[in-house]
Amino acid sequence: MTVQDDTATGLDALPGDLMMWLLIVSELLVFGAGLAAFMGVRLTDVAGFAEAQSHLHRAAAGINTVVLVTSGWLAALAVQAAEAGRAARTRLFLAGAALLGVVFLWIKAIEYADKAAQGISFETHSFFTFYYLLTGFHAVHVVAGIVILGLVALAPTPRNTEVGTAFWHMVDLVWVILFPILYLLG
């Protein structure tokens, strides 16, 4: 007879998969470095950054924030449905979260198109260099998250759902940090 320790400590207490958490932490560090660089450069030209920022669509970014937070809520519901053994409902919530990811990308594409129509590019001002790099890198993560949610929907076990939605929540978190810094910081 063996004695089993029921208390999870350290890395064992993390939900999901250690490799996904390593990916999430590494991605958060990359975004953090980008934001730190943005803030450092911003200090050298506060007025120029504020003027460049005035060309952004705060309302569209606000809508995108609601879209991604709602998609995160659907992803959390998918985890609950998977844990309850409700595969069809899990797939429905995952599809809803992914669809809202597509809506986010569509709104972001409209914003990029508007910037292009105004002649605003990476080279217009250092603010826009950071804006395109940070939001573009985030958009790539949204695409990756949509793919991950789709793959999870093929086999929506509780573990798969928990691991896949952890990535999606990281995508949400990054946007919730990017939004006020890029769009609202005066």
Beta strands, then each sheet from edge to edge (+ up, - down):
end
